[in-house]
Amino acid sequence: MTPQARLGYYRGRPAKTPLNEGLSTIPDSSRKPSAVKEIRRTESVASESAFLVGVLLDNRAGEPVALEELEGLAEAAGTQVVGKLTQRRDAPDAATYLGKGKVDELSQLAHAEMADVIIFDNDLSPGQTRNLEKATGLKVLDRTELILDIFASRAQTHEARLAVELAQLEYQMPRLKRMWTHLSRQGQGGVGLRGPGEKQLEVDRRLAEKRVTDLRNQLHAIERRRQREVAARRSQMTVSLVGYTNAGKSTLLNALTGSDVFTKDLLFATLDTRTRRWQLPGWGPVLLSDTVGFIRDLPHHLIASFRATLEEARQADLLLHVADAANPAVSEQIAAAYKVLEELGIQQKDTLLVLNKADAVDDRVRMDGLMHRYPNAIAISARSGHGMADLTAAVSDALSRSFLDIDVEMGVENGRMLAYLAANGEVLSKTYHDTRVVVHCRISQHFLSRMEDDGVVIRRRESHNGRP
């Protein structure tokens, strides 16, 4: 058995292993479980029935404990939701997150509905997960573990599989102890009498740490290669689609570029970046990239793992932040997406907010309220084409803001620079002085770094915006 298989992972997906397939004692719904030998922890939740739990902290009066998004995540993971339970608390219980009475109620309800797994809309500590499993006799997952399960099932490319495996291992390492409860020492032990479970735990921790290091090195290499690939395309302007998952980014990519990338009304339908050529009206060709969707409370280590995948967004000249206008929680989703952009260090990048699915908003008062709250947003429908002309005009104007009005002085023999200016900017005039020529042009500022050459002098004129 490989080290990765024993740790519960294989090629980015949770793997079944003999050491984590112990039997669990399922209690009768009328009484509390008396014993739990082992809970299947690393097996995928696909095709299982799930009972959902949500805890709203800080006792925010009037705010509903909504589990719609968790239900969407559970369905995306392939589970069937059979029940829900919510609770408001000032602070989570240190041992079980829920209060003792709610834990008993949860156990009874989950078994009455014949649930296979309990999924929390909160992040649980290893101890809280272990205590909840002992109390209910069922497998317990938190929000992060569910998202990781979805990512594992969606990963298609080598890069995505590496990123998912790294995120899984970083999540699982603090929880390794639970995987070896069946090997822990029995009876009393003194100094120097460490049991086989502790020894195996130490071995597996070293194996996991080595694998994490290897994965990070591989992803760093991929990130450096991706940076070179993106830099090689700097002769063209680049636009990147970002935003909350299932906001319609891939549908918008298809509508703008005429491509046929996979789309589905599903959370995290795709994980890989797709780049297509977009013939922007009144401008010319630009590169349009679709990136992995964001979500509320996206695990930090998952963001770090997918840093290479998000390189297109980090290097883009313009971001199109796509939001689902028809979603009642659109404002919270917009805020969550901006938070992820901040973690990536690109929150200051030039960004246009695009309110997609505007045709699905039946309440015009609500739509007017959104436009009042986000006055610079563009309302569109990627499916019907509504507002697409406004979007393309806004993108053209936004890209124009990066253009500079400059004079470039060089020797008349510098044909390479003359050709470069003609290909990447708008040449407005040429003035010759003996062996020198001054070219007045408008050009994007990201092309300036390639214009540093001996004998070339660049003078910036008063700023004028305009499209080439």
Secondary structure, DSSP 8 states (H G I E B T S, - for coil): --HHHHTTEETTEE---GGG--------TTS----------SS--TT-EEEEEEEEETT-TT-----HHHHHHHHHTT-EEEEEEEEEESS-BTTTBS-HHHHHHHHHHHHHTT-SEEEESS---HHHHHHHHHHHSSEEE-HHHHHHHHHHHH--SHHHHHHHHHHHHHHHGGGGGGGGGGGS--S---TT---HHHHHHHHHHHHHHHHHHHHHHHHHHHHHHHHHHHHHTTTS-EEEEEEBTTSSHHHHHHHHH-------SSTT---S-EEEEEEETTTEEEEEEE---B-TT--HHHHHHTTTTTHHHHH-SEEEEEEETTSTTHHHHHHHHHHHHHHHT-TTS-EEEEEE-GGG---HHHHHHHHHHSTT-EE--TTT-TTHHHHHHHHHHHHHTTEEEEEEEEETT-HHHHHHHHHHEEEEEEEEETTEEEEEEEEEGGGGGGG--TT-EEEE-S------
